[in-house]
Amino acid sequence: MKTYNIMYNVGKVKYLVNYHDGVKTHNDGSPFDDIKIFKNKVKMNNFIKELVKQGYKERRFTLE
C-alpha cells in the first residue's frame, strides 16, 4: 500500500515527508520510506498533491 506522512520541525528541517511506494523493504522485511525535505510549505503541498494523484494515502500515527 502506498503511504505517506508529514513531520514538522525535525532538527533543522522545516517540513519532512516520508513516503513508501508499497514495494521497497529493508532486509528484515519492514517498509523502506523515502524522504523529501522542504523549506517551503507551498512546494510541500504541491508534492503531496502529486503523491495523492499517484494513489498514496496519508498514514497517521497515534500515541496510546
Protein Blocks (a to p, Z undefined) as FASTA:
>chain_A
ZZddddehehjbfbdcdddehlaccfkopacddddddfbfklmmmmmmmmmmnopacddd
ddZZ
